[in-house]
Amino acid sequence: MTYVLALVVLALAFPWGGTWVARRLAGVLPPREACWALTGAAVLLAGGTTAALIGLFHVPFLASLEQVSLPRVLEVWPAAVPFAVAAGMVMLAQLVLLLRRWFKHRSLLKRAWQSAGRGTGEGDLLVVPGADVDAFALPAYRGRRSRVVVTSGMVRALKAGECEVLLAHERAHLAGRHHLLSAVVDLATVIHPGLRGLRQALAFHLERWADEEAAAVVGDRRTVAAAIARAALAGASHGRTRAGGYPLLSATSGPVPQRVEALLLPEPATARGRAWRAGVFALAGAVAVTALAALALAYGLHEYVEYAAISVRGY
């Protein structure tokens, strides 16, 4: 069973490598493609981890299907039951953490809608009175359609024309349903700690995606860069502490200096030639190795049970 244990280690450890590859790939992709690459990597790598745990957990069950007694299973592989118990406990803990994270998200969304209830406006815009300097995209909730929430303090902090940039940015978040991508990656990090690096990377590229959409609407990249920088500085000077993230995506979150620097450069191309292709192949290889390791683990466990069954029956 040495090779099976090696496959277990590979399937459970590889998400760290897959995360590293995915982040490097996102760095050479345009923002939209980077976001989808990071989200896809999170889902597939978390799926490989779950498949490995399920495979370990089902060893005693598979043995019972083959009418192999538990003592015989332990005779062939003494660690089978401890591994199965450990896998079951890990999956139970993952389920509890997933539910806790999900309810935390819903609670935050509920509180955001309650705070936005004081706002007034037309269409998808809500202006909330107060001295706070803030703006964020508020996803739909319980029959209420999505809105862009801006405080009156933020409106006063921006120059003429910069509010248009802010609104275009937040509308891009809502139109692209960025909160769903953020939620998927955030929940995937509960499955495997090695995926946590994808959450921060995705947050940055989601903001870059919305920045580029705002630049396309406004038609002036420098104006967008100036508006984002001014909004971030205004929020910092007023002590705003709410961080962006699922489900509230804000134009002032993420590493603003890098975002401003990117906006001062030409619009990113759809792809970057060989670097893009190399990154895609590297990420595909990382995900493929994880998937193959999970499949090989399932096959190895099946073969182990078959071997134990033949040993018991004597043929």
N, C-alpha and C positions, 0 to 999 in steps of 0.2 A: 504493500500500500504506500510505499515511499513516493511513487510518482503521483499518486492521488493527493498526498499531502503537499507535494510541490505545486500541483495545479491549484490547490486551495490557496496557498500562499500567493501564487501569481495572480489569481483572480481577485483576491482581496487587497493586494498591494499595488496592482497596476494603476488604479485610478490616480495615484499621485503622479505617475509618469504621464498619464493621459491628460491630467489637468495642466501640467507644464506645457505639453505640446499644444493643447487647445489655446492657451493664453498666448503662446508665441504665434500661432496661426492668426488669432484675432488681431494681433499687432500689424499684420501685413494686409488685412482685408479692409474694405470699406465698412463703415459702421454697421449698416444693416446686415450684411453678410456675416460680420463678426459676431453680432448678437445671435443669429441663428446657429452659427457654428458652436458657440459656447453653450447654448441651450441644448442642442442636439448631443453634444459631448456629455453634458451633465446627465441627460436622460439615459443614454446608452451605457455610460460607465456605472451609474447607479443600478441599472438593470443587470449588468454583469455581476455586481456585488450581491444583489438579491438572489440571482440564479445560483450562485455558489452557496449561499446560506441555505437556500431551499434544498439543494442537492445534499448537503450534509445532514439537514434535519430529517430527510426522508429515508436515510439508510435503514433504520429499524423497520419502518413501514414497508420498504421494498423487500426486506428479508421476510416479513410476515406473509407477503403475497406469494413468495416462493416457498412458503412453508418451512422456513429455516428458523430454528429456535434461537432465542436471544443468547443462551449460553454458547451456541455454536458461532454466532456472530462475534461474540467477545473473544472466543478462542482464536478466530482468524484475524480479527482486528480489535484488540483490547480497547482502543481509544474510540471505537465507533459510537458508543452511547454517550460518553462525555462530550464528544464533538457534536453530536446531535442535540444534546441538551444545551450546550453553549450556543449553537446556532439558533435554537428556538428562543433562548433568552435574549439574544441580540435582536432577533426579529421582533420580539414582543416590545423591547425597549424602543426600537425604531418606530413601531406603530404608535406607541404612547407619545413619543417626541413629535411625530408627524401630526398627530391630532392636536397636541399642545400648540405647535407652530401655526397650524391652520386656524385654530380658534383665536390665537393672538392676532393674526392677520385680520380676521373678521371683526374682532373687537376694536382694533385700530381704525378700520374703515368705518365702523359704526360711530366712534367718537368724532372722526373727521366730519362725517355728515352732520352730526349734532352741532359741532362748532360752526359749520358752514350754514346752518339754518338761519343765522342772523343776517346772511348776505342778501344783497339785492342786485338785480341786473337783468339783462335780456339775453335770450338765446342760451348758449352754453356757458355764459360768464356769470360768476357770482363775485361781487365785491363785498368783502367783510369789513365793517368799520373797526377802527382801532389803530393803535400806534405800532403794532407788530409789523415787521417787514417780511412778508412771506408770499409765496405763490406755489401752487402745486396742482397736479392733475388728479381729479377725484373720480375714480371709476364708478360705474353704475352700481346701485345697491338697492335691493328689494323694490324693484319697479321704478326707481328713480334713475333717470338717465345720467350719464356721466357729465361732469362739469369741470370748468377751469375756475379755480378759486384763487383770488388775488386780494390781499389786504389793502386797505386804503393807504396804509403806510408805505407799501411797496409802490403804489401808483404815484405817491408824492416823491418818492426817491428817484424815479426814472425821469429822463428827459423826454421831450416830445418825440414820438416815433419809436422810442425804445419799448413802450408798452406793447406795441404791435409785435415786436420780436418775442417778448415774453409769452404773449398769448399764442403765437404761432408755435413756439416751442412746446408749450403744454398741450396744445391741440394735437401736435404730432405724437406725443405720448399716448393720448387717448385713441387717435386714429389707428396707430400701429399696435394697440393693445399691449403696450410694453409691460403693463403691470402683470399680465399673465406670464410672459417670459420670465420676469423677475421672480414670480411666485414659484414657477417650475424649478428654477435653479435653486432658490432658497430652500424648497422642500427636499431637493436632491441632496443638499449638503447634510441633511439629517441622516440619510442613508449611509454616507461614507464621509468621514472627516477630511479625507484627501481632496474632496470637491469644493471645500470652502473657498479656495482661491478663485474659483470661477465666479463666485457671487460678486466680489469686488470688481473683477474684470468686466462682468456683464453690466454692472451699474455704470461704469465709465462709458462703455460703448453704447448703451442706451441713451445716455445724455448726448453723446456725439451724434447718434442717429437723429435725435430731435433737433440738435443744433443745425445739422445739414438741411433738414426739412424747413426749419425756420429761415435759413439763408436762402433757400429756393423761393420761399414765399416773399420775403422782403426784397431779395435781389441785390443785397449788399452784405458781403461777408464781414466787412469791418464794422458795420453797424451792429450786426449780431454779436460780434466779439465784444464790442464796447458795452452793449446792453447787458450781456451776461456778467461781465466783470463788474459793472456798476451795481447790478442786483446783488451779487455775492458780497461785495464790500458793504453795501447798505445793510444786508442781513447780519453780517458779522459785527458791524458797528452798533447795531441795536440788540446784540446779544441773543440772536435767534439760535436756539439749540436743537430744534427738530431736524433730524437727519432725513435725507431723502431715502427712498427704497420702497419695496412693495408694502402696501399698495399705493403710496403717495410718492409720485415722482416729481421732483422739483428742478427747475432750471439752475438753481444755485447749489446743487449737490454735486458730489464727485470732485476730482482734482480740477478745479476751474482754470488754473494757469495752463495746464496741458490742453484743455479744451479751447481756450482763447488762442493759444499758439497754433493749434490745428486750423482754426478759422482764418488765421492770417495767411495760411498757405492756400494754394489752388485747391479747387474741389477734388476730392479723392476719386481716382479712376475706378471703374467697375471692377477691375482686377489688376494685379501687378505682375503679370507675366510669370516667369519661372518661380519667383518667390511664392506667389499664390499657389501655383500647382504643387510645389514642393510641400507647402504647409498643408494643403488638402490631403495629399498622400500620406504625410506623417500622421495627421490626426486620424485618417481612415485606418492606418496601420495600428495605431494605439488602440482604437476602439475594437478593431478586428481581433487583436491579440486577446483583449479582455473577453470578447464574446467566444472566441475559440477555446480559451481556457475554461470558461464556464461549461461549454458543450463537452469538452474533453473530460472535465470533472464528472459531469452527469454520466457520460459513457463509461468512465472508469469505475464509478460506483455501481453501475448496472452490472458490469463485468465481474466486479467483486462479489456481488450478491449471487450471480450465476455460478461463480466458482464455489462459493460456500454451499449452494444448493446441491451441486454435483457431488461435492465431498460428502454431504450428508447422505445422499441417495446411493452413493457408491458407483456412479456411472457418469 
